[in-house]
């Protein structure tokens, strides 16, 4: 049973990696308006108890911790090379994905004009294009301030809003671009966490990120 569960989990994660993650961002639309929510200021302390399990970028310019009970999944040989780490909650209902967003001239130009909102918009557009329009944005972009850390969050769904994923982009002190995503999965038809629980998990992850 455990082996079957693990295999199904890997298949789902690989599907996520192949469809909604991207190796580089190359899509750009001229003069596209980005709709945004008012900035949100949150406590820099996690709402959940965090474990000692650490996620670290290759450069060491980004580190994060996992909530207690979460565990890393070893899919390094099969995932996109820009994926830093993948973690799963004990109920197999949420997947956390840390990834590096590659830079290029178009990305730099967009960020110079739009800041983090531009990076978030390009990331979402890439997801939409990779899934031929299946992935759709839910709501608007939003800046989240947590002490000295700044993120831009966006939400999206490939199920018409039945399951909603969250992503947050940020720029490290070395000028590298990163993204954290919290993506719902359904392995054993387990009950999905409530919206409040997902928000608390997402906020706790962001609070644990140091860059």
C-alpha positions as CSV (number, residue, x, y, z in Angstrom):
1,X,0.0,0.0,0.0
2,X,2.8,2.4,0.9
3,X,4.7,1.6,-2.2
4,X,1.6,2.2,-4.3
5,X,0.9,5.5,-2.5
6,X,4.5,6.6,-3.1
7,X,4.4,5.7,-6.8
8,X,1.2,7.7,-7.2
9,X,2.7,10.6,-5.4
10,X,5.7,10.6,-7.6
11,X,3.5,10.6,-10.7
12,X,1.5,13.5,-9.5
13,X,4.6,15.5,-8.6
14,X,6.2,14.7,-11.9
15,X,3.0,15.9,-13.7
16,X,3.1,19.1,-11.7
17,X,6.8,19.5,-12.6
18,X,6.2,18.9,-16.3
19,X,3.1,21.1,-16.7
20,X,3.2,24.0,-14.3
21,X,6.9,24.4,-13.5
22,X,9.2,26.0,-16.0
23,X,12.9,26.0,-16.8
24,X,13.0,29.5,-18.0
25,X,10.6,32.4,-18.5
26,X,10.4,33.7,-22.1
27,X,6.8,34.8,-22.5
28,X,6.2,38.5,-22.4
29,X,3.2,40.6,-23.4
30,X,3.7,44.3,-24.2
31,X,1.8,46.9,-22.1
32,X,-0.1,44.3,-20.2
33,X,-1.9,45.6,-17.2
34,X,-1.3,43.8,-13.9
35,X,-4.2,43.9,-11.5
36,X,-3.1,44.0,-7.8
37,X,-4.5,43.7,-4.3
38,X,-3.5,46.1,-1.5
39,X,-0.2,45.2,0.1
40,X,-0.4,42.8,3.0
41,X,1.8,43.1,6.1
42,X,2.2,39.8,8.0
43,X,4.2,38.7,11.0
44,X,7.6,37.3,10.1
45,X,7.0,34.5,12.6
46,X,5.5,31.2,11.3
47,X,2.0,30.3,12.5
48,X,2.9,26.6,12.6
49,X,5.6,24.8,14.4
50,X,8.5,24.3,12.0
51,X,10.9,21.4,11.9
52,X,14.7,21.3,11.5
53,X,14.3,20.0,7.9
54,X,15.9,22.6,5.7
55,X,15.7,23.6,2.1
56,X,18.7,25.4,0.6
57,X,19.5,26.8,-2.8
58,X,22.7,25.8,-4.6
59,X,24.2,29.2,-3.9
60,X,23.1,29.2,-0.3
61,X,21.3,32.6,-0.8
62,X,17.9,31.1,0.0
63,X,17.0,28.8,2.9
64,X,13.7,27.7,4.2
65,X,12.3,25.2,6.8
66,X,9.5,22.7,6.6
67,X,6.6,22.5,9.0
68,X,6.7,19.6,11.4
69,X,5.5,16.4,9.8
70,X,6.4,17.5,6.2
71,X,9.0,15.5,4.4
72,X,11.2,16.0,1.3
73,X,10.6,13.8,-1.8
74,X,13.6,12.7,-3.8
75,X,12.7,13.3,-7.4
76,X,15.9,15.1,-8.4
77,X,16.7,12.9,-11.4
78,X,13.2,13.3,-12.9
79,X,12.2,16.9,-12.1
80,X,13.0,20.1,-13.9
81,X,16.6,21.1,-13.2
82,X,15.4,24.4,-11.7
83,X,13.4,22.7,-9.0
84,X,15.4,23.0,-5.7
85,X,13.2,20.9,-3.5
86,X,9.8,19.2,-3.3
87,X,8.1,18.5,0.0
88,X,4.8,16.8,0.9
89,X,2.5,17.1,4.0
90,X,1.7,14.0,6.0
91,X,-1.8,13.7,4.5
92,X,-0.5,13.8,0.9
93,X,-2.8,16.7,0.1
94,X,-0.3,19.5,-0.4
95,X,3.0,19.8,-2.2
96,X,5.5,22.5,-1.5
97,X,7.8,23.3,-4.4
98,X,10.9,25.6,-4.2
99,X,12.3,26.6,-7.6
100,X,14.9,28.9,-9.1
101,X,13.6,31.2,-11.9
102,X,16.2,31.7,-14.6
103,X,17.1,35.2,-15.8
104,X,17.3,36.5,-19.3
105,X,17.2,39.8,-21.0
106,X,13.4,39.9,-21.3
107,X,12.9,39.0,-17.7
108,X,15.4,41.7,-16.6
109,X,13.6,44.3,-18.7
110,X,10.3,43.3,-17.2
111,X,11.5,43.4,-13.7
112,X,13.1,46.8,-14.2
113,X,9.7,48.1,-15.3
114,X,7.4,46.2,-13.0
115,X,9.4,44.9,-10.1
116,X,8.3,41.7,-8.5
117,X,4.9,42.0,-10.1
118,X,6.5,41.6,-13.5
119,X,8.3,38.4,-12.3
120,X,5.0,37.0,-10.9
121,X,3.2,37.9,-14.1
122,X,5.7,36.2,-16.3
123,X,5.7,33.1,-14.1
124,X,2.0,32.8,-14.3
125,X,2.0,33.4,-18.1
126,X,4.5,30.5,-18.4
127,X,2.2,28.2,-16.5
128,X,-0.8,29.2,-18.6
129,X,1.1,28.6,-21.8
130,X,2.6,25.3,-20.6
131,X,-0.9,23.9,-19.9
132,X,-2.5,25.4,-23.1
133,X,-4.7,27.7,-21.0
134,X,-5.8,25.1,-18.5
135,X,-4.2,27.0,-15.6
136,X,-6.1,30.2,-14.9
137,X,-5.4,32.9,-12.4
138,X,-7.6,33.2,-9.3
139,X,-7.8,36.7,-7.9
140,X,-5.1,39.3,-8.3
141,X,-1.4,39.7,-7.6
142,X,-0.5,40.9,-4.1
143,X,2.7,42.1,-2.3
144,X,3.3,40.4,1.0
145,X,5.7,42.1,3.5
146,X,7.1,40.0,6.3
147,X,9.6,42.1,8.2
148,X,12.4,42.8,5.8
149,X,11.3,40.1,3.4
150,X,9.1,40.9,0.4
151,X,7.1,38.6,-1.9
152,X,4.5,38.9,-4.6
153,X,1.9,36.2,-4.4
154,X,-0.5,35.0,-7.1
155,X,-3.1,32.1,-7.0
156,X,-4.2,29.9,-9.9
157,X,-6.1,26.7,-10.6
158,X,-6.3,24.0,-13.3
159,X,-9.6,22.7,-11.9
160,X,-11.8,25.8,-12.4
161,X,-11.2,26.9,-8.8
162,X,-11.9,23.5,-7.1
163,X,-8.3,23.3,-6.1
164,X,-6.3,26.5,-5.8
165,X,-2.5,26.7,-5.8
166,X,-0.5,29.6,-4.4
167,X,2.9,30.9,-5.6
168,X,5.2,33.6,-4.3
169,X,8.2,35.1,-6.1
170,X,11.1,36.9,-4.5
171,X,14.6,38.1,-5.3
172,X,17.5,37.1,-3.1
173,X,20.3,39.4,-2.0
174,X,22.5,38.0,-4.8
175,X,19.9,39.1,-7.4
176,X,18.7,35.6,-8.1
177,X,15.0,34.9,-8.7
178,X,13.1,32.3,-6.8
179,X,9.6,31.0,-6.4
180,X,7.8,29.0,-3.7
181,X,4.6,27.2,-4.6
182,X,2.0,25.4,-2.5
183,X,0.1,23.1,-4.7
184,X,-2.9,20.9,-3.7
185,X,-2.7,17.2,-4.7
186,X,-5.1,14.3,-4.4
187,X,-3.4,11.0,-4.0
188,X,-5.8,8.9,-1.8
189,X,-9.0,11.1,-2.0
190,X,-8.1,12.5,1.4
191,X,-10.0,15.5,2.7
192,X,-8.4,18.7,1.5
193,X,-7.3,21.2,4.2
194,X,-9.6,24.2,4.7
195,X,-8.8,27.6,3.1
196,X,-7.7,28.9,6.5
197,X,-5.4,26.0,7.0
198,X,-3.8,26.4,3.6
199,X,-3.3,30.1,4.3
200,X,-1.6,29.4,7.6
201,X,0.7,26.8,5.9
202,X,1.5,29.2,3.1
203,X,2.2,32.0,5.5
204,X,4.4,29.8,7.7
205,X,6.5,28.7,4.7
206,X,7.0,32.3,3.7
207,X,8.0,33.2,7.2
208,X,10.6,30.5,7.2
209,X,12.2,31.6,4.0
210,X,15.4,33.7,4.4
211,X,17.1,35.3,1.5
